[in-house]
Structure formats: structure tokens, C-alpha cells
Amino acid sequence: MFTKSIAKLILALNGNEMKSEVAAGFAWGLLLGLVPLGNICWFVLFIVSFFFRHNHGFKMISLIVIKLLAPLFLPLIDLVGWRVLHIDALQGMFITMYNMPFVPFTKFNNTLVAGGLVGGAVLWLPAFFLSMALIPLYQEKVLPKIKNSKVFKKLIKLPFLSSINKAIAAAEKKRNA
């Protein structure tokens, strides 16, 4: 089962038909990766993401990578959140939101949550379009070099990787049929 999941991720990245879904998955992962875990806001965003068409595997991979890299950007995310939460024109809305039932549980007034939301929302479209541009570049330039490398040919003989390779071949055959 695990090998089939990895095979599907590799097929999604190497196939032409799901380029926008892979890019959207990356962008969703970026947004979710910038918002801190452990609050209702993150869980609502995560659930809402399932209502949109994208590659959920790449969402999870990019989410994990962004979460691992997030400590490098925490001061910037915190600064963005602080600036957003101190915009005078929004103070009335924030007070109203804080006095609503359940809304304070989203922790919208936390600088890291606000900064992550704003940063993720601002970076969503650039991440999507950058991914859309990089996927064909990867498919045309990088993938052939990887497939023809001696290291790849030796690694693919390992039992785990050969089972992934067989799952990819079976999925490609099924998709092309």
C-alpha cells in the first residue's frame, strides 16, 4: 500500500495531466505549513482544502517540508502577524471577532497565526504559478538525467525501490489503457 502511494506521487509529478493539481497541492501545503498547528484555524483550513481539487500527497509533502523549514522564517512570520494585528483600521473587526463565540479558539490574534495566514495567502498564487513553471522544467531537463544516471540504475535494483518501480509501471499501464 505504501509503495502504491509513493508510486502515485511520482506519477503525478512525472505526468502531464495533473500539473495544476500538483502545483495546487504544493501551494496548499505552503499555506498550511506557515500556519501553526494546534488551533482551530489550521484544522479549518486543512478541512477546507479537501473541498478543492489538488494532489493531496504533494500537499502533505510540502506541508512537512515547510513545517521543517518554518523555524527559519518564524521571526518574519511573527513580524508580519504583529503588523497585521496592529493595523488601526482593523482593530474594530478584531475586537468584534474576539467577542464572538468560538472565534477566539482560532487564535487569530496570535502573531504567528495571523502572520502565517497572511503570508500563506500572499504566497499561495506565486507558489502555484512557480510550481506550474518548474514541473515541466523538471520533466524535460531533470527527470531524464536522473533516469539515465548510474546511481538511479543501481538504486532501482534494491527491493523496496524495485517494488515502487513496478507499482509505477503498473499505474502507468493502467492510466494509458
GROMACS elastic network, one bead per residue, 0.5 to 0.9 nm:
[ bonds ]
;  ai    aj funct       b0    kb
    1     4     6  0.51656   500
    1     5     6  0.64574   500
    1     6     6  0.88986   500
    2     5     6  0.51513   500
    2     6     6  0.64112   500
    2     7     6  0.86017   500
    2   164     6  0.89191   500
    3     6     6  0.51308   500
    3     7     6  0.60255   500
    3     8     6  0.85918   500
    3   160     6  0.80051   500
    3   161     6  0.84801   500
    3   163     6  0.68217   500
    3   164     6  0.51659   500
    3   165     6  0.88174   500
    3   167     6  0.68827   500
    3   168     6  0.89433   500
    4     8     6  0.61174   500
    4     9     6  0.86735   500
    4   163     6  0.88656   500
    4   164     6  0.68832   500
    4   167     6  0.58093   500
    4   168     6  0.76250   500
    4   171     6  0.85076   500
    5     8     6  0.51207   500
    5     9     6  0.63937   500
    5    10     6  0.87592   500
    5    57     6  0.80955   500
    6     9     6  0.51132   500
    6    10     6  0.62638   500
    6    11     6  0.85826   500
    6    57     6  0.86854   500
    6   164     6  0.69966   500
    6   167     6  0.87682   500
    6   168     6  0.86289   500
    7    10     6  0.51130   500
    7    11     6  0.60536   500
    7    12     6  0.85210   500
    7   164     6  0.57779   500
    7   165     6  0.73286   500
    7   166     6  0.86782   500
    7   167     6  0.58886   500
    7   169     6  0.87403   500
    7   171     6  0.77159   500
    8    12     6  0.60220   500
    8    13     6  0.86364   500
    8    57     6  0.84321   500
    8   167     6  0.84467   500
    8   168     6  0.71447   500
    8   171     6  0.75900   500
    9    12     6  0.50979   500
    9    13     6  0.63484   500
    9    14     6  0.86186   500
    9    55     6  0.83796   500
    9    57     6  0.63204   500
    9    58     6  0.70992   500
   10    13     6  0.52313   500
   10    14     6  0.60814   500
   10    15     6  0.84045   500
   10   168     6  0.76367   500
   11    15     6  0.55975   500
   11   168     6  0.67555   500
   11   171     6  0.79452   500
   11   172     6  0.75928   500
   12    15     6  0.53393   500
   12    16     6  0.79514   500
   12    17     6  0.81570   500
   12    18     6  0.61537   500
   12    19     6  0.74672   500
   12    21     6  0.85445   500
   12    22     6  0.68235   500
   12    55     6  0.78864   500
   12    58     6  0.88781   500
   13    16     6  0.80526   500
   13    18     6  0.78469   500
   13    19     6  0.72281   500
   13    22     6  0.68867   500
   13    58     6  0.89158   500
   13   135     6  0.70665   500
   13   138     6  0.87462   500
   13   139     6  0.79448   500
   14    19     6  0.87667   500
   14   135     6  0.81371   500
   14   136     6  0.87012   500
   14   138     6  0.83931   500
   14   139     6  0.60687   500
   14   143     6  0.80101   500
   15    18     6  0.65908   500
   15    19     6  0.73966   500
   15   139     6  0.82608   500
   16    19     6  0.59148   500
   16   135     6  0.89801   500
   16   136     6  0.80700   500
   16   139     6  0.87704   500
   17    20     6  0.80726   500
   17    21     6  0.87142   500
   18    21     6  0.51246   500
   18    22     6  0.61729   500
   18    23     6  0.85913   500
   18    54     6  0.85091   500
   18    55     6  0.81308   500
   19    22     6  0.52266   500
   19    23     6  0.61889   500
   19    24     6  0.85956   500
   19   131     6  0.84153   500
   19   132     6  0.64188   500
   19   135     6  0.69027   500
   19   136     6  0.82216   500
   20    23     6  0.50027   500
   20    24     6  0.59980   500
   20    25     6  0.84528   500
   20    54     6  0.75369   500
   20    55     6  0.88318   500
   20   128     6  0.79206   500
   20   129     6  0.88473   500
   20   131     6  0.83969   500
   20   132     6  0.63703   500
   21    24     6  0.50242   500
   21    25     6  0.60397   500
   21    26     6  0.86145   500
   21    53     6  0.65291   500
   21    55     6  0.51762   500
   21    56     6  0.87189   500
   21    58     6  0.89887   500
   22    26     6  0.62941   500
   22    27     6  0.87173   500
   22    54     6  0.61958   500
   22    55     6  0.50799   500
   22    56     6  0.82651   500
   22    57     6  0.85601   500
   22    58     6  0.62640   500
   22    59     6  0.80512   500
   22   128     6  0.87992   500
   22   131     6  0.79283   500
   22   132     6  0.82235   500
   22   135     6  0.86422   500
   23    26     6  0.51217   500
   23    27     6  0.62779   500
   23    28     6  0.86911   500
   23    54     6  0.77137   500
   23    55     6  0.79991   500
   23    58     6  0.82676   500
   23    59     6  0.89757   500
   23   127     6  0.75646   500
   23   128     6  0.50207   500
   23   129     6  0.73402   500
   23   130     6  0.80835   500
   23   131     6  0.50194   500
   23   132     6  0.56850   500
   23   135     6  0.81517   500
   24    28     6  0.60991   500
   24    29     6  0.84890   500
   24    52     6  0.89734   500
   24    53     6  0.79055   500
   24    54     6  0.53556   500
   24    55     6  0.70834   500
   24    58     6  0.86488   500
   24    59     6  0.78765   500
   24   124     6  0.85107   500
   24   125     6  0.88823   500
   24   127     6  0.83677   500
   24   128     6  0.56697   500
   24   129     6  0.89223   500
   24   131     6  0.83025   500
   24   132     6  0.87972   500
   25    28     6  0.51542   500
   25    29     6  0.61422   500
   25    30     6  0.86250   500
   25    53     6  0.84839   500
   25    54     6  0.50034   500
   25    56     6  0.58796   500
   25    57     6  0.74282   500
   25    58     6  0.51792   500
   25    60     6  0.79459   500
   25    61     6  0.89548   500
   25    62     6  0.78522   500
   25   128     6  0.84087   500
   26    29     6  0.50445   500
   26    30     6  0.62211   500
   26    31     6  0.87828   500
   26    54     6  0.86765   500
   26    55     6  0.80817   500
   26    56     6  0.88137   500
   26    58     6  0.56687   500
   26    59     6  0.51205   500
   26    60     6  0.82779   500
   26    61     6  0.79625   500
   26    62     6  0.55499   500
   26    63     6  0.78443   500
   26   124     6  0.88863   500
   26   127     6  0.72980   500
   26   128     6  0.70336   500
   26   131     6  0.74669   500
   27    30     6  0.50087   500
   27    31     6  0.63300   500
   27    32     6  0.86782   500
   27    59     6  0.73661   500
   27    62     6  0.80812   500
   27   120     6  0.83586   500
   27   123     6  0.78904   500
   27   124     6  0.51825   500
   27   125     6  0.73357   500
   27   126     6  0.84237   500
   27   127     6  0.54332   500
   27   128     6  0.53691   500
   27   131     6  0.82957   500
   28    31     6  0.51283   500
   28    32     6  0.61389   500
   28    33     6  0.83080   500
   28    46     6  0.86510   500
   28    49     6  0.71005   500
   28    54     6  0.84459   500
   28    56     6  0.88824   500
   28    58     6  0.88788   500
   28    59     6  0.57960   500
   28    60     6  0.87840   500
   28    62     6  0.82181   500
   28    63     6  0.78411   500
   28   120     6  0.85112   500
   28   124     6  0.71954   500
   28   128     6  0.88087   500
   29    32     6  0.51287   500
   29    33     6  0.57225   500
   29    34     6  0.85263   500
   29    56     6  0.88178   500
   29    58     6  0.73931   500
   29    60     6  0.61498   500
   29    61     6  0.73464   500
   29    64     6  0.78468   500
   29    65     6  0.86698   500
   29    66     6  0.74632   500
   30    34     6  0.62424   500
   30    35     6  0.88718   500
   30    59     6  0.78952   500
   30    62     6  0.63231   500
   30    63     6  0.59479   500
   30    65     6  0.87717   500
   30    66     6  0.62227   500
   30    67     6  0.86987   500
   30   120     6  0.63638   500
   30   123     6  0.79426   500
   30   124     6  0.71878   500
   30   127     6  0.78435   500
   31    34     6  0.54567   500
   31    35     6  0.66754   500
   31    45     6  0.87262   500
   31    63     6  0.80281   500
   31    66     6  0.89701   500
   31   116     6  0.74075   500
   31   117     6  0.70612   500
   31   119     6  0.76888   500
   31   121     6  0.65937   500
   31   123     6  0.77327   500
   31   124     6  0.66032   500
   32    35     6  0.54013   500
   32    36     6  0.79090   500
   32    37     6  0.85048   500
   32    42     6  0.67711   500
   32    45     6  0.72016   500
   32    46     6  0.70070   500
   32    59     6  0.86521   500
   32    63     6  0.62284   500
   32    66     6  0.85145   500
   32    67     6  0.85710   500
   32   116     6  0.83214   500
   32   117     6  0.84368   500
   32   120     6  0.74382   500
   33    36     6  0.72399   500
   33    37     6  0.84544   500
   33    62     6  0.76359   500
   33    64     6  0.70816   500
   33    65     6  0.79353   500
   33    66     6  0.50484   500
   33    67     6  0.50159   500
   33    68     6  0.86549   500
   33    69     6  0.89616   500
   33    70     6  0.73608   500
   33   116     6  0.81663   500
   33   120     6  0.81623   500
   34    63     6  0.84547   500
   34    66     6  0.69825   500
   34    67     6  0.70364   500
   34    70     6  0.66599   500
   34    73     6  0.88659   500
   34    74     6  0.88621   500
   34    77     6  0.79804   500
   34   112     6  0.85323   500
   34   113     6  0.81943   500
   34   115     6  0.81596   500
   34   117     6  0.71063   500
   34   119     6  0.72410   500
   34   120     6  0.60862   500
   35    41     6  0.82459   500
   35    42     6  0.63306   500
   35    67     6  0.89673   500
   35   112     6  0.71428   500
   35   113     6  0.54400   500
   35   114     6  0.79676   500
   35   115     6  0.77900   500
   35   117     6  0.59074   500
   35   119     6  0.87611   500
   35   120     6  0.75828   500
   36    39     6  0.73922   500
   36    41     6  0.89218   500
   36    42     6  0.69285   500
   36    67     6  0.85767   500
   36   112     6  0.68743   500
   36   113     6  0.60321   500
   36   116     6  0.72390   500
   37    40     6  0.85758   500
   37    41     6  0.86267   500
   37    42     6  0.60008   500
   37    43     6  0.79476   500
   38    41     6  0.85485   500
   38    42     6  0.71565   500
   38    43     6  0.79889   500
   39    42     6  0.57178   500
   39    43     6  0.67966   500
   39    44     6  0.89287   500
   39   105     6  0.67366   500
   39   106     6  0.55193   500
   39   107     6  0.64897   500
   39   113     6  0.87339   500
   40    43     6  0.50758   500
   40    44     6  0.60004   500
   40    45     6  0.85227   500
   40   103     6  0.87527   500
   40   105     6  0.61385   500
   40   107     6  0.76040   500
   41    44     6  0.51838   500
   41    45     6  0.62183   500
   41    46     6  0.85839   500
   41   103     6  0.89701   500
   41   105     6  0.79199   500
   41   107     6  0.71746   500
   41   108     6  0.74679   500
   41   113     6  0.81493   500
   42    45     6  0.51466   500
   42    46     6  0.60876   500
   42    47     6  0.86515   500
   42   106     6  0.78578   500
   42   113     6  0.86402   500
   43    47     6  0.61298   500
   43    48     6  0.84659   500
   44    47     6  0.51739   500
   44    48     6  0.59947   500
   44    49     6  0.85005   500
   44   106     6  0.88818   500
   45    48     6  0.50204   500
   45    49     6  0.60597   500
   45    50     6  0.89888   500
   46    49     6  0.52057   500
   46    50     6  0.70914   500
   47    50     6  0.55827   500
   47    51     6  0.75321   500
   48    51     6  0.55167   500
   48    52     6  0.75116   500
   49    52     6  0.55995   500
   49    53     6  0.82839   500
   49    54     6  0.84928   500
   49    56     6  0.89488   500
   50    53     6  0.73486   500
   50    54     6  0.82449   500
   50    56     6  0.81169   500
   53    56     6  0.86741   500
   54    57     6  0.88826   500
   54    58     6  0.84702   500
   54    59     6  0.79324   500
   55    58     6  0.55786   500
   55    59     6  0.63698   500
   55    60     6  0.89227   500
   56    60     6  0.62252   500
   56    61     6  0.86300   500
   57    60     6  0.52140   500
   57    61     6  0.62354   500
   57    62     6  0.86107   500
   58    62     6  0.58756   500
   58    63     6  0.81281   500
   59    62     6  0.53343   500
   59    63     6  0.58867   500
   59    64     6  0.85921   500
   60    64     6  0.61455   500
   60    65     6  0.86147   500
   61    64     6  0.52474   500
   61    65     6  0.62679   500
   61    66     6  0.86194   500
   62    65     6  0.50107   500
   62    66     6  0.59259   500
   62    67     6  0.83305   500
   63    66     6  0.52108   500
   63    67     6  0.59782   500
   63    68     6  0.85492   500
   64    67     6  0.50813   500
   64    68     6  0.61926   500
   64    69     6  0.86846   500
   65    68     6  0.51271   500
   65    69     6  0.62738   500
   65    70     6  0.85097   500
   66    70     6  0.56846   500
   67    70     6  0.50262   500
   67    71     6  0.77632   500
   68    71     6  0.71192   500
   68    72     6  0.87829   500
   69    72     6  0.57853   500
   69    73     6  0.73466   500
   70    73     6  0.52073   500
   70    74     6  0.60969   500
   70    77     6  0.89263   500
   71    74     6  0.51076   500
   71    75     6  0.81633   500
   72    75     6  0.76692   500
   72    76     6  0.86883   500
   73    76     6  0.53998   500
   73    77     6  0.61393   500
   73    78     6  0.85452   500
   74    78     6  0.58496   500
   74    79     6  0.84280   500
   74   112     6  0.74651   500
   74   116     6  0.89949   500
   75    78     6  0.50651   500
   75    79     6  0.61301   500
   75    80     6  0.86783   500
   75   112     6  0.88951   500
   76    79     6  0.50547   500
   76    80     6  0.61984   500
   76    81     6  0.85580   500
   76   115     6  0.81304   500
   77    80     6  0.51696   500
   77    81     6  0.61292   500
   77    82     6  0.85756   500
   77   111     6  0.76648   500
   77   112     6  0.59258   500
   77   113     6  0.84323   500
   77   114     6  0.82423   500
   77   116     6  0.58879   500
   77   118     6  0.87454   500
   77   119     6  0.70538   500
   78    81     6  0.50839   500
   78    82     6  0.60795   500
   78    83     6  0.86058   500
   78   110     6  0.87459   500
   78   111     6  0.52331   500
   78   113     6  0.83068   500
   78   114     6  0.81514   500
   78   115     6  0.57912   500
   78   116     6  0.80781   500
   79    82     6  0.50641   500
   79    83     6  0.61528   500
   79    84     6  0.86146   500
   79   111     6  0.74125   500
   79   112     6  0.83091   500
   79   115     6  0.71582   500
   80    83     6  0.51628   500
   80    84     6  0.61790   500
   80    85     6  0.85881   500
   80   111     6  0.75540   500
   80   112     6  0.82549   500
   80   114     6  0.76508   500
   80   116     6  0.81620   500
   80   118     6  0.76466   500
   80   119     6  0.75700   500
   81    84     6  0.51303   500
   81    85     6  0.60442   500
   81    86     6  0.85336   500
   81   109     6  0.85094   500
   81   110     6  0.74447   500
   81   112     6  0.58281   500
   81   113     6  0.70209   500
   81   116     6  0.72336   500
   81   117     6  0.83923   500
   81   118     6  0.75162   500
   81   119     6  0.86687   500
   82    85     6  0.51821   500
   82    86     6  0.61722   500
   82    87     6  0.88961   500
   82   110     6  0.82701   500
   82   111     6  0.51176   500
   82   112     6  0.81359   500
   82   114     6  0.77704   500
   82   115     6  0.72679   500
   83    86     6  0.51888   500
   83    87     6  0.64757   500
   83   111     6  0.84584   500
   83   115     6  0.84160   500
   84    87     6  0.55047   500
   84    90     6  0.82778   500
   84   111     6  0.82699   500
   84   114     6  0.71071   500
   84   115     6  0.73780   500
   84   118     6  0.82067   500
   85    88     6  0.84369   500
   85    90     6  0.75521   500
   85    91     6  0.75492   500
   85    94     6  0.79566   500
   85   108     6  0.89366   500
   85   109     6  0.68259   500
   85   110     6  0.84154   500
   85   111     6  0.71604   500
   85   114     6  0.72942   500
   85   115     6  0.88532   500
   86    89     6  0.87112   500
   86    90     6  0.77486   500
   86    91     6  0.72421   500
   87    90     6  0.55768   500
   87    91     6  0.66988   500
   88    91     6  0.53974   500
   88    92     6  0.82193   500
   89    92     6  0.71981   500
   89    93     6  0.82955   500
   90    93     6  0.53158   500
   90    94     6  0.62475   500
   90    95     6  0.87444   500
   91    94     6  0.50781   500
   91    95     6  0.61540   500
   91    96     6  0.85952   500
   92    95     6  0.51759   500
   92    96     6  0.61974   500
   92    97     6  0.85721   500
   93    96     6  0.50924   500
   93    97     6  0.60441   500
   93    98     6  0.85181   500
   94    97     6  0.50029   500
   94    98     6  0.60189   500
   94    99     6  0.86215   500
   94   108     6  0.85419   500
   94   109     6  0.76575   500
   95    98     6  0.50891   500
   95    99     6  0.63154   500
   95   100     6  0.88457   500
   96    99     6  0.52380   500
   96   100     6  0.64539   500
   97   100     6  0.52327   500
   97   101     6  0.84287   500
   97   103     6  0.62121   500
   97   104     6  0.72530   500
   97   108     6  0.88119   500
   98   101     6  0.80086   500
   98   102     6  0.86945   500
   98   103     6  0.63148   500
   98   104     6  0.52810   500
   98   108     6  0.85527   500
   98   109     6  0.80742   500
   99   102     6  0.88901   500
   99   103     6  0.78318   500
   99   104     6  0.76134   500
  100   103     6  0.57648   500
  100   104     6  0.73721   500
  101   104     6  0.73267   500
  101   105     6  0.87163   500
  102   105     6  0.54708   500
  102   106     6  0.75150   500
  103   106     6  0.55537   500
  103   107     6  0.76414   500
  103   108     6  0.78630   500
  104   107     6  0.54234   500
  104   108     6  0.68078   500
  104   109     6  0.76852   500
  105   108     6  0.79452   500
  106   109     6  0.82753   500
  106   113     6  0.85453   500
  107   110     6  0.54536   500
  107   111     6  0.89014   500
  107   113     6  0.67122   500
  107   114     6  0.83165   500
  108   111     6  0.78487   500
  108   112     6  0.88081   500
  108   113     6  0.58977   500
  108   114     6  0.56807   500
  108   117     6  0.88386   500
  109   112     6  0.86644   500
  109   113     6  0.72978   500
  109   114     6  0.65839   500
  110   113     6  0.52895   500
  110   114     6  0.61206   500
  110   115     6  0.83867   500
  111   114     6  0.51636   500
  111   115     6  0.57814   500
  111   116     6  0.82558   500
  112   115     6  0.50617   500
  112   116     6  0.58070   500
  112   117     6  0.83969   500
  113   116     6  0.50911   500
  113   117     6  0.60584   500
  113   118     6  0.85533   500
  114   117     6  0.51688   500
  114   118     6  0.61318   500
  114   119     6  0.83536   500
  115   118     6  0.51975   500
  115   119     6  0.57487   500
  115   120     6  0.82020   500
  116   119     6  0.50340   500
  116   120     6  0.57109   500
  116   121     6  0.82387   500
  117   120     6  0.51901   500
  117   121     6  0.59560   500
  117   122     6  0.84423   500
  118   121     6  0.51252   500
  118   122     6  0.60050   500
  118   123     6  0.84563   500
  119   122     6  0.51740   500
  119   123     6  0.59991   500
  119   124     6  0.83837   500
  120   123     6  0.51147   500
  120   124     6  0.57577   500
  121   124     6  0.52431   500
  121   125     6  0.78536   500
  122   125     6  0.70964   500
  122   126     6  0.78795   500
  123   126     6  0.53823   500
  123   127     6  0.58862   500
  123   128     6  0.84581   500
  124   127     6  0.52625   500
  124   128     6  0.61427   500
  124   129     6  0.87855   500
  125   129     6  0.61573   500
  125   130     6  0.83858   500
  126   129     6  0.52466   500
  126   130     6  0.58642   500
  126   131     6  0.83634   500
  127   130     6  0.51172   500
  127   131     6  0.59850   500
  127   132     6  0.84880   500
  128   131     6  0.52180   500
  128   132     6  0.61846   500
  128   133     6  0.87562   500
  129   133     6  0.62253   500
  129   134     6  0.86127   500
  130   133     6  0.51130   500
  130   134     6  0.61101   500
  130   135     6  0.86521   500
  131   135     6  0.59580   500
  132   135     6  0.56905   500
  132   136     6  0.73959   500
  133   136     6  0.63381   500
  133   137     6  0.68711   500
  134   138     6  0.60308   500
  134   139     6  0.85757   500
  135   138     6  0.50538   500
  135   139     6  0.61517   500
  135   140     6  0.86434   500
  136   140     6  0.59817   500
  136   141     6  0.82955   500
  137   140     6  0.52729   500
  137   141     6  0.57562   500
  137   142     6  0.72734   500
  138   141     6  0.54721   500
  138   143     6  0.60009   500
  138   144     6  0.88996   500
  139   142     6  0.62237   500
  139   143     6  0.52581   500
  139   144     6  0.74593   500
  140   143     6  0.65347   500
  140   144     6  0.69164   500
  141   144     6  0.63076   500
  141   145     6  0.69708   500
  142   145     6  0.53645   500
  142   146     6  0.62904   500
  142   147     6  0.87892   500
  143   146     6  0.50735   500
  143   147     6  0.61320   500
  143   148     6  0.86014   500
  144   147     6  0.51262   500
  144   148     6  0.61243   500
  144   149     6  0.85482   500
  145   148     6  0.52377   500
  145   149     6  0.60519   500
  146   149     6  0.52720   500
  146   150     6  0.86293   500
  146   151     6  0.83517   500
  146   152     6  0.63951   500
  147   150     6  0.84393   500
  147   152     6  0.61637   500
  147   153     6  0.72572   500
  148   151     6  0.86654   500
  148   152     6  0.71990   500
  148   153     6  0.72868   500
  149   152     6  0.54002   500
  149   153     6  0.64725   500
  149   154     6  0.88537   500
  150   153     6  0.51320   500
  150   154     6  0.62577   500
  150   155     6  0.86041   500
  151   154     6  0.51987   500
  151   155     6  0.60560   500
  151   156     6  0.85676   500
  152   155     6  0.50307   500
  152   156     6  0.59950   500
  152   157     6  0.88060   500
  153   156     6  0.53942   500
  153   157     6  0.69565   500
  154   157     6  0.55671   500
  154   158     6  0.75115   500
  155   158     6  0.55732   500
  155   161     6  0.69322   500
  155   162     6  0.82949   500
  156   159     6  0.78729   500
  156   160     6  0.83265   500
  156   161     6  0.51941   500
  156   162     6  0.52105   500
  156   163     6  0.88002   500
  156   164     6  0.86433   500
  156   165     6  0.71851   500
  157   160     6  0.84826   500
  157   161     6  0.68294   500
  157   162     6  0.55883   500
  158   161     6  0.54503   500
  158   162     6  0.58326   500
  158   163     6  0.85718   500
  159   162     6  0.51339   500
  159   163     6  0.62396   500
  159   164     6  0.87574   500
  160   163     6  0.53198   500
  160   164     6  0.65191   500
  160   165     6  0.88016   500
  161   165     6  0.61057   500
  161   166     6  0.85947   500
  162   166     6  0.61377   500
  162   167     6  0.85500   500
  163   166     6  0.50128   500
  163   167     6  0.61601   500
  163   168     6  0.85956   500
  164   168     6  0.61499   500
  164   169     6  0.86030   500
  165   168     6  0.50601   500
  165   169     6  0.62004   500
  165   170     6  0.86309   500
  166   169     6  0.50359   500
  166   170     6  0.61175   500
  166   171     6  0.85286   500
  167   170     6  0.50736   500
  167   171     6  0.60453   500
  167   172     6  0.84991   500
  168   171     6  0.50554   500
  168   172     6  0.60111   500
  168   173     6  0.84932   500
  169   172     6  0.51147   500
  169   173     6  0.61219   500
  169   174     6  0.85825   500
  170   173     6  0.51028   500
  170   174     6  0.61409   500
  170   175     6  0.85694   500
  171   174     6  0.50212   500
  171   175     6  0.60128   500
  171   176     6  0.84984   500
  172   175     6  0.50354   500
  172   176     6  0.60119   500
  172   177     6  0.84914   500
  173   176     6  0.52060   500
  173   177     6  0.61012   500
  174   177     6  0.52485   500
